[in-house]
Amino acid sequence: MMINVIGLLILSLLLFFLGGWLIPITDPTESVYVLTAKEMLEAGDWLSPRIYGDFWFDKPIMFYWELLIAYKIFGVNEFASRIFPAIFATLGVLLTYLFGSKLYNQKIGFAAAAMLATSLEYWYLSHAIITDMTLCVMFSLTLMTFFWGYNNSNPRFYLIAFAASGVAVLTKGPIGFLLPGLIILIFLAWQGDLKHLRELFRVKHFAILAAIIAVWYLPMTLLHGWDFIENFLGVHNFLRATVTEYEKTNVWYYYLVVTAVGFLPWTIPLIGLAIKNLRRLSTFDVRDKFLIVWSLTVIIFFQLCATKYVTYTLPAMMPAMIFLARFFVNRWRLFLGVTASTLIIYPLVFHFVAVPLTENNSARREAQVILPLIDDKTCVVSHGGKYSTSLVFYSGAKIYRLETQDNYEKIRPKDMTWTSKNVMPFMTFDELPTDKKIIAIVSEHFEKSFVCNAAIKAGTWELVGEVQKGEFKSKIYRRNPDGDNR
């Protein structure tokens, strides 16, 4: 067993940790998390998330605490930002090995853990500065300990399950309790054992869940009141489930595609095994049933939600890999060959695809250009495309989203709509100051719009820098105050 664990730790080190410091903070999602944690650290406030100088109720506290701990130890940088996703990815691999070994045997457990570690989606998310890897591990620990307790008639494990669910709620919100609960309910119904719910519905179980949740939710409610409840539960939970944020992803086949790509290079055997086993549903034992319910419920549940993200179905990967691993028990050479191939392919993908791609989705280079040009009397604005929070993170400057008056009216924050996420500082062209130096970062596609609208203000704009981002450019303009020709 120890040799297997050491092997998985080495695999995790190679796949999840090495090179994390080379990847810049990307927009639009990673930068929001890191800037929030950075501002919390600067404010000395480990309770209330904040961004652009205002309180921000997008996600619960757990992932921010991870970032804050990393920043205190390693400083505010890319390595520190990515260390906890890599740590939790490693914990997920070890949990998969342990659970697979307990369900079947160590060989299946090892295969499942290695397959999980080398799957494309899991490898990608082990580097991503988002909540999903932490949620996946706590979500999985909830269901694993439930099943250990259920299958071994040992209800003491239910205390761990409810505690893990409480941490999942601190990580992502109510889904950390509701979705594992739905999976357990469906599983018990398939077992014809709904009466077992009485063993779960005990005061001590809900007491430990409530105690963990209350660590953050209670003081936040007392401090911020209805504003916290409306934004956190209303916009970022209810609205996310009922109103699509991106129309192009709200299609019935979305997670079929995500699963097929995310499970690479194990997709083909997964599909083959699923088809092969459809004919023997009646012969599944309790372990098979639990893994199937767990995996399919996650995928179907999020497919029914209006807003869809690639990362949402990550918790379906652990049970699917354990189920799939049995296919390779008698095909060990194939398993070892595919696993070894990923140790060659992923470093190449990392250096030649991931790093350049993330550079093009980050404003790190723009920040390097503007930093020598700005001081405390400079107004910095950004026009065109999506607002770059990574530019704020890297530059440390207050950066206004520069819009025409008409467009501002369309995208300004409104309650219980997706525009409520637009909490960055705004400025319209007619509000551009005449008594300050202005640095403007302009998307190449919006350069004409910028030049035409900026012309209404006195002064001459000077192009002082360009940053190539794939096929596009960011252009950096400077305008000195009226009468200042420097």
C-alpha positions as CSV (number, residue, x, y, z in Angstrom):
1,M,0.0,0.0,0.0
2,M,2.8,2.4,0.9
3,I,4.5,1.9,-2.5
4,N,1.2,2.8,-4.2
5,V,0.8,5.9,-2.1
6,I,4.4,7.0,-2.8
7,G,3.8,6.4,-6.5
8,L,0.6,8.5,-6.5
9,L,2.4,11.3,-4.6
10,I,5.2,11.4,-7.2
11,L,2.6,11.4,-10.0
12,S,0.7,14.3,-8.3
13,L,4.0,16.2,-7.8
14,L,4.9,15.9,-11.5
15,L,1.4,16.7,-12.8
16,F,0.0,19.2,-10.4
17,F,2.8,21.2,-8.8
18,L,5.7,21.6,-11.2
19,G,5.6,24.8,-13.2
20,G,2.6,26.4,-11.4
21,W,4.6,29.5,-10.9
22,L,5.0,29.9,-14.7
23,I,1.2,30.4,-15.3
24,P,0.0,34.0,-15.0
25,I,-3.3,34.9,-13.3
26,T,-6.0,34.8,-16.0
27,D,-9.2,36.6,-16.7
28,P,-12.1,36.5,-16.1
29,T,-12.4,34.1,-13.2
30,E,-9.0,33.4,-11.5
31,S,-8.2,37.1,-11.3
32,V,-11.4,37.8,-9.3
33,Y,-10.4,35.2,-6.6
34,V,-6.9,36.4,-6.3
35,L,-7.7,40.1,-6.2
36,T,-10.4,39.5,-3.6
37,A,-7.9,37.6,-1.4
38,K,-5.3,40.2,-2.0
39,E,-7.6,43.0,-0.8
40,M,-8.8,41.0,2.2
41,L,-5.1,40.5,3.2
42,E,-4.4,44.2,2.8
43,A,-7.5,45.1,4.8
44,G,-6.6,42.5,7.5
45,D,-10.1,41.2,7.2
46,W,-10.4,37.4,6.9
47,L,-14.2,37.4,7.1
48,S,-15.7,39.6,4.5
49,P,-14.7,39.1,0.8
50,R,-14.1,42.4,-1.0
51,I,-13.0,43.5,-4.4
52,Y,-12.4,46.9,-6.0
53,G,-12.7,48.3,-2.5
54,D,-16.2,47.1,-1.9
55,F,-17.7,44.0,-0.2
56,W,-18.2,41.1,-2.6
57,F,-20.6,38.2,-2.0
58,D,-19.9,35.9,-4.9
59,K,-18.5,32.8,-3.1
60,P,-18.2,31.6,0.5
61,I,-15.0,31.9,2.5
62,M,-13.2,28.6,2.3
63,F,-11.2,29.1,-0.9
64,Y,-10.4,32.7,0.1
65,W,-9.0,31.3,3.4
66,E,-6.8,28.9,1.4
67,L,-5.4,31.8,-0.7
68,L,-4.9,34.0,2.4
69,I,-2.9,31.2,4.1
70,A,-0.8,30.7,1.0
71,Y,-0.2,34.5,0.6
72,K,0.9,34.8,4.2
73,I,3.4,31.9,3.7
74,F,4.6,32.4,0.2
75,G,3.7,36.0,-0.6
76,V,1.2,37.2,-3.2
77,N,2.3,35.5,-6.4
78,E,1.3,32.9,-9.0
79,F,2.9,29.9,-7.1
80,A,1.0,30.8,-3.9
81,S,-2.2,31.3,-5.8
82,R,-2.0,27.8,-7.3
83,I,-0.6,25.8,-4.4
84,F,-4.0,24.8,-2.7
85,P,-5.7,23.6,-5.9
86,A,-2.7,21.3,-6.4
87,I,-2.8,20.2,-2.8
88,F,-6.5,19.4,-3.0
89,A,-6.0,17.6,-6.3
90,T,-3.5,15.4,-4.6
91,L,-5.9,14.7,-1.7
92,G,-8.5,13.8,-4.2
93,V,-6.2,11.3,-5.9
94,L,-5.3,9.7,-2.5
95,L,-9.0,9.6,-1.5
96,T,-9.9,7.9,-4.8
97,Y,-7.1,5.3,-4.1
98,L,-8.4,4.7,-0.6
99,F,-12.0,4.4,-1.5
100,G,-11.4,2.3,-4.6
101,S,-9.2,0.0,-2.5
102,K,-11.9,-0.4,0.2
103,L,-14.6,-1.0,-2.4
104,Y,-12.7,-3.5,-4.5
105,N,-9.0,-4.0,-4.1
106,Q,-5.7,-2.0,-4.1
107,K,-5.0,-2.6,-7.7
108,I,-8.4,-1.1,-8.8
109,G,-7.9,1.7,-6.3
110,F,-4.5,2.5,-7.7
111,A,-5.7,2.4,-11.3
112,A,-8.7,4.6,-10.5
113,A,-6.5,7.2,-8.7
114,A,-3.9,7.3,-11.5
115,M,-6.6,7.6,-14.2
116,L,-8.2,10.4,-12.3
117,A,-4.8,12.2,-12.0
118,T,-4.1,11.8,-15.7
119,S,-7.5,12.8,-17.0
120,L,-7.5,16.1,-18.9
121,E,-10.2,18.0,-16.8
122,Y,-8.7,17.0,-13.5
123,W,-5.2,17.9,-14.6
124,Y,-6.4,21.3,-15.8
125,L,-8.3,22.1,-12.6
126,S,-5.4,21.1,-10.4
127,H,-3.8,24.3,-11.7
128,A,-6.9,26.5,-11.8
129,I,-7.4,29.2,-9.1
130,I,-11.1,28.4,-8.5
131,T,-13.2,26.7,-5.9
132,D,-14.0,23.5,-7.7
133,M,-11.1,21.3,-6.6
134,T,-11.7,22.0,-3.0
135,L,-15.5,21.4,-3.5
136,C,-14.8,18.2,-5.3
137,V,-12.7,16.7,-2.5
138,M,-15.1,17.7,0.3
139,F,-18.1,16.6,-1.8
140,S,-16.4,13.3,-2.4
141,L,-15.4,12.8,1.2
142,T,-19.0,13.4,2.2
143,L,-20.2,10.6,-0.1
144,M,-17.4,8.2,0.6
145,T,-17.8,8.4,4.4
146,F,-21.5,8.0,4.0
147,F,-21.1,4.8,2.0
148,W,-18.5,3.5,4.4
149,G,-20.9,4.0,7.3
150,Y,-23.8,2.6,5.3
151,N,-22.1,-0.5,3.9
152,N,-20.3,-1.4,7.2
153,S,-23.2,-0.5,9.5
154,N,-21.1,2.0,11.2
155,P,-23.0,5.3,11.7
156,R,-20.0,7.0,13.3
157,F,-18.8,7.8,9.7
158,Y,-21.9,9.9,9.2
159,L,-20.4,12.5,11.6
160,I,-17.5,12.8,9.2
161,A,-19.9,13.0,6.2
162,F,-21.9,15.8,7.7
163,A,-18.7,17.7,8.7
164,A,-17.3,17.4,5.2
165,S,-20.5,18.6,3.8
166,G,-20.3,21.6,6.0
167,V,-16.9,22.5,4.6
168,A,-18.3,22.0,1.1
169,V,-21.0,24.5,2.0
170,L,-18.3,26.9,3.1
171,T,-16.6,26.4,-0.2
172,K,-19.5,26.7,-2.8
173,G,-22.7,27.3,-0.9
174,P,-25.9,25.2,-0.3
175,I,-25.0,22.9,-3.2
176,G,-22.4,21.3,-1.0
177,F,-25.1,19.8,1.1
178,L,-28.1,19.6,-1.2
179,L,-26.5,17.6,-4.1
180,P,-24.8,15.0,-1.9
181,G,-28.1,14.7,-0.1
182,L,-29.9,14.1,-3.4
183,I,-27.4,11.4,-4.4
184,I,-27.9,9.6,-1.1
185,L,-31.7,9.8,-1.4
186,I,-31.7,8.4,-4.9
187,F,-29.2,5.6,-3.9
188,L,-31.3,4.6,-0.9
189,A,-34.5,4.6,-3.1
190,W,-32.8,2.3,-5.6
191,Q,-31.8,0.1,-2.7
192,G,-35.4,0.1,-1.4
193,D,-34.0,1.3,1.9
194,L,-35.4,4.8,2.4
195,K,-36.1,3.9,6.1
196,H,-32.3,4.3,6.6
197,L,-32.8,8.1,6.3
198,R,-33.7,7.9,10.0
199,E,-30.1,7.0,10.8
200,L,-29.0,10.2,8.9
201,F,-31.7,12.5,10.3
202,R,-30.2,12.8,13.8
203,V,-29.7,15.9,15.8
204,K,-25.9,15.4,16.3
205,H,-25.4,15.1,12.5
206,F,-27.2,18.4,11.7
207,A,-25.6,20.0,14.8
208,I,-22.1,19.5,13.4
209,L,-23.2,20.6,10.0
210,A,-24.7,23.8,11.4
211,A,-21.8,24.5,13.6
212,I,-19.3,24.4,10.7
213,I,-21.6,26.5,8.4
214,A,-22.2,29.0,11.2
215,V,-18.5,29.8,11.4
216,W,-18.9,32.1,8.4
217,Y,-22.5,32.4,7.4
218,L,-23.7,33.6,10.8
219,P,-21.3,36.6,11.3
220,M,-21.7,37.5,7.6
221,T,-25.5,37.7,8.0
222,L,-25.2,39.7,11.2
223,L,-22.7,42.1,9.7
224,H,-24.1,42.6,6.2
225,G,-27.8,41.6,6.6
226,W,-30.0,41.6,3.6
227,D,-27.3,42.7,1.2
228,F,-25.4,39.5,1.8
229,I,-28.5,37.3,1.6
230,E,-29.8,38.9,-1.6
231,N,-26.5,38.8,-3.4
232,F,-25.1,35.5,-2.2
233,L,-28.2,33.4,-2.2
234,G,-30.2,35.4,-4.7
235,V,-27.8,36.2,-7.5
236,H,-25.0,33.7,-7.1
237,N,-27.2,30.7,-6.2
238,F,-30.8,31.0,-7.2
239,L,-30.1,33.1,-10.4
240,R,-27.3,30.8,-11.4
241,A,-29.6,27.8,-11.3
242,T,-32.6,29.4,-13.0
243,V,-31.3,32.0,-15.5
244,T,-28.5,31.2,-17.9
245,E,-25.4,33.4,-17.8
246,Y,-24.2,32.3,-21.2
247,E,-26.8,31.3,-23.8
248,K,-24.3,29.4,-26.0
249,T,-23.6,26.8,-23.3
250,N,-27.3,26.2,-22.4
251,V,-27.7,23.3,-24.7
252,W,-28.8,19.7,-23.9
253,Y,-25.6,18.1,-25.0
254,Y,-23.2,20.4,-23.2
255,Y,-22.1,18.0,-20.5
256,L,-21.9,15.1,-22.9
257,V,-19.2,17.1,-24.8
258,V,-17.5,18.2,-21.5
259,T,-17.4,14.7,-20.2
260,A,-16.0,13.3,-23.5
261,V,-13.2,15.8,-23.5
262,G,-12.6,16.1,-19.8
263,F,-12.2,12.3,-19.4
264,L,-9.5,12.1,-22.0
265,P,-7.5,9.9,-22.5
266,W,-9.9,7.5,-20.8
267,T,-13.1,8.5,-22.7
268,I,-13.3,5.6,-25.2
269,P,-13.1,2.8,-22.6
270,L,-15.5,4.7,-20.3
271,I,-18.1,4.9,-23.1
272,G,-17.5,1.3,-24.0
273,L,-17.8,0.1,-20.5
274,A,-21.0,2.1,-20.0
275,I,-22.6,0.6,-23.1
276,K,-21.5,-2.9,-22.2
277,N,-22.9,-2.7,-18.7
278,L,-26.3,-1.3,-19.6
279,R,-27.5,-4.8,-20.2
280,R,-26.7,-6.0,-16.7
281,L,-28.3,-3.3,-14.6
282,S,-30.1,-5.9,-12.5
283,T,-26.8,-7.6,-11.5
284,F,-25.2,-4.5,-10.1
285,D,-24.2,-4.8,-6.4
286,V,-24.5,-2.1,-3.9
287,R,-21.0,-0.7,-4.7
288,D,-21.9,-0.4,-8.4
289,K,-25.2,1.3,-7.7
290,F,-23.6,3.9,-5.5
291,L,-20.9,4.8,-8.0
292,I,-23.4,5.0,-10.9
293,V,-25.9,7.1,-8.9
294,W,-23.2,9.4,-7.7
295,S,-21.7,10.1,-11.1
296,L,-24.9,10.3,-13.2
297,T,-26.8,12.5,-10.6
298,V,-24.0,15.1,-10.7
299,I,-24.0,15.3,-14.5
300,I,-27.8,15.3,-14.9
301,F,-28.4,17.8,-12.1
302,F,-26.0,20.4,-13.6
303,Q,-27.4,19.7,-17.1
304,L,-30.8,20.8,-15.8
305,C,-29.4,24.0,-14.3
306,A,-29.6,27.1,-16.5
307,T,-26.0,28.2,-16.1
308,K,-23.4,25.7,-17.1
309,Y,-19.6,25.7,-16.6
310,V,-17.0,23.2,-17.7
311,T,-16.0,22.7,-14.0
312,Y,-19.4,21.9,-12.5
313,T,-19.3,18.1,-13.2
314,L,-15.8,17.5,-11.7
315,P,-17.3,15.6,-8.7
316,A,-18.6,13.0,-11.1
317,M,-15.0,12.0,-12.1
318,M,-14.0,10.1,-8.9
319,P,-16.8,7.5,-9.0
320,A,-16.6,7.2,-12.8
321,M,-12.9,6.4,-12.6
322,I,-13.3,3.8,-9.9
323,F,-16.1,2.2,-11.9
324,L,-13.9,2.3,-15.1
325,A,-10.7,1.1,-13.4
326,R,-12.1,-2.5,-13.2
327,F,-11.8,-2.5,-17.0
328,F,-8.1,-2.3,-16.8
329,V,-7.4,-4.9,-14.1
330,N,-6.7,-7.5,-16.8
331,R,-5.3,-4.9,-19.2
332,W,-2.5,-3.7,-17.1
333,R,0.0,-3.0,-19.9
334,L,-2.6,-0.8,-21.6
335,F,-3.2,1.1,-18.4
336,L,0.5,1.6,-17.7
337,G,1.1,2.7,-21.4
338,V,-1.6,5.3,-21.4
339,T,-0.6,6.6,-17.9
340,A,3.1,6.8,-18.9
341,S,2.1,8.6,-22.1
342,T,0.4,11.4,-20.2
343,L,3.7,12.1,-18.3
344,I,5.2,13.0,-21.7
345,I,2.2,14.7,-23.3
346,Y,1.1,16.9,-20.4
347,P,4.4,18.7,-19.8
348,L,4.5,19.4,-23.6
349,V,0.9,20.7,-23.5
350,F,1.8,22.7,-20.4
351,H,4.7,24.5,-21.9
352,F,3.6,24.9,-25.5
353,V,-0.2,25.3,-25.1
354,A,-1.2,26.2,-21.5
355,V,1.5,28.9,-20.8
356,P,1.0,30.8,-24.1
357,L,-2.8,30.5,-23.8
358,T,-2.9,31.8,-20.3
359,E,-0.6,34.7,-21.2
360,N,-3.1,35.7,-23.8
361,N,-5.9,35.6,-21.2
362,S,-3.9,37.7,-18.7
363,A,-3.0,41.3,-18.4
364,R,0.4,40.7,-16.7
365,R,2.3,42.1,-19.7
366,E,0.0,45.2,-19.9
367,A,0.7,45.8,-16.2
368,Q,4.4,45.6,-16.8
369,V,4.0,48.3,-19.5
370,I,1.9,50.7,-17.5
371,L,3.6,50.4,-14.1
372,P,6.4,52.8,-15.0
373,L,3.9,55.3,-16.4
374,I,1.6,55.7,-13.5
375,D,1.7,57.5,-10.1
376,D,-0.8,58.4,-7.5
377,K,-2.0,61.3,-9.7
378,T,-2.7,59.1,-12.8
379,C,-6.2,58.1,-13.8
380,V,-6.1,54.6,-15.4
381,V,-9.0,53.4,-17.6
382,S,-9.7,50.3,-19.7
383,H,-11.9,50.3,-22.8
384,G,-13.2,47.5,-24.9
385,G,-13.6,43.8,-24.5
386,K,-14.0,42.2,-21.1
387,Y,-12.8,44.2,-18.1
388,S,-9.4,42.8,-17.0
389,T,-9.3,42.2,-13.2
390,S,-5.8,40.7,-13.6
391,L,-4.6,44.1,-14.7
392,V,-5.8,45.5,-11.3
393,F,-4.1,42.6,-9.5
394,Y,-0.8,43.0,-11.2
395,S,-0.7,46.8,-11.4
396,G,-2.2,47.6,-8.0
397,A,-3.9,50.5,-9.6
398,K,-7.6,51.5,-9.5
399,I,-8.7,50.9,-13.1
400,Y,-12.0,52.3,-14.4
401,R,-14.1,50.5,-17.0
402,L,-14.5,53.2,-19.6
403,E,-17.8,53.1,-21.5
404,T,-20.0,55.3,-23.5
405,Q,-23.0,56.6,-21.7
406,D,-25.4,54.4,-23.7
407,N,-23.4,51.2,-23.0
408,Y,-23.0,52.0,-19.4
409,E,-26.8,52.1,-19.0
410,K,-27.0,48.6,-20.4
411,I,-24.3,47.0,-18.2
412,R,-24.4,49.0,-15.0
413,P,-25.3,46.8,-12.0
414,K,-29.0,46.0,-11.5
415,D,-30.4,43.9,-8.7
416,M,-31.2,40.2,-9.4
417,T,-29.7,40.3,-12.9
418,W,-26.3,39.1,-14.1
419,T,-25.2,42.8,-14.4
420,S,-25.0,42.8,-10.6
421,K,-21.6,41.1,-11.1
422,N,-20.3,44.3,-12.7
423,V,-18.9,45.7,-9.5
424,M,-15.8,47.3,-11.0
425,P,-15.5,51.1,-11.0
426,F,-17.0,52.7,-14.1
427,M,-16.3,55.9,-15.9
428,T,-17.9,57.3,-19.0
429,F,-16.1,59.3,-21.7
430,D,-17.6,62.6,-20.6
431,E,-16.3,62.0,-17.1
432,L,-12.7,61.7,-18.1
433,P,-10.7,64.2,-16.0
434,T,-8.9,67.1,-17.7
435,D,-6.6,67.8,-14.8
436,K,-4.9,64.4,-14.5
437,K,-2.6,62.3,-16.6
438,I,-4.6,59.4,-18.1
439,I,-3.4,56.0,-19.1
440,A,-5.9,54.0,-21.3
441,I,-5.6,50.3,-22.1
442,V,-7.7,49.8,-25.2
443,S,-8.6,46.5,-27.0
444,E,-7.5,46.7,-30.6
445,H,-11.1,46.1,-31.8
446,F,-12.4,49.0,-29.9
447,E,-9.6,51.5,-30.9
448,K,-11.8,53.4,-33.3
449,S,-14.5,53.7,-30.6
450,F,-11.9,55.0,-28.2
451,V,-10.3,57.5,-30.5
452,C,-13.7,58.9,-31.6
453,N,-15.1,59.2,-28.1
454,A,-11.9,60.4,-26.4
455,A,-11.6,63.2,-28.9
456,I,-14.4,65.1,-27.0
457,K,-11.8,65.8,-24.4
458,A,-9.1,68.4,-24.8
459,G,-5.5,67.1,-25.0
460,T,-3.5,64.9,-27.3
461,W,-3.5,61.1,-26.9
462,E,-0.1,59.4,-27.4
463,L,0.3,55.7,-28.2
464,V,3.0,54.5,-25.7
465,G,2.8,50.7,-25.9
466,E,1.3,47.6,-27.5
467,V,0.9,44.1,-26.2
468,Q,0.3,41.3,-28.7
469,K,-2.2,38.7,-27.4
470,G,-2.6,35.9,-29.9
471,E,-4.2,37.4,-33.0
472,F,-5.2,40.6,-31.1
473,K,-3.4,43.6,-29.5
474,S,-3.9,45.7,-26.5
475,K,-2.9,49.3,-27.1
476,I,-1.9,51.7,-24.4
477,Y,-2.5,55.4,-24.7
478,R,-1.4,58.3,-22.6
479,R,-2.8,61.8,-22.3
480,N,-1.2,64.5,-20.1
481,P,-3.3,67.1,-18.3
482,D,-4.3,70.3,-20.2
483,G,-1.4,72.6,-20.6
484,D,1.1,69.8,-19.8
485,N,3.2,68.9,-22.8
486,R,5.5,66.5,-21.1
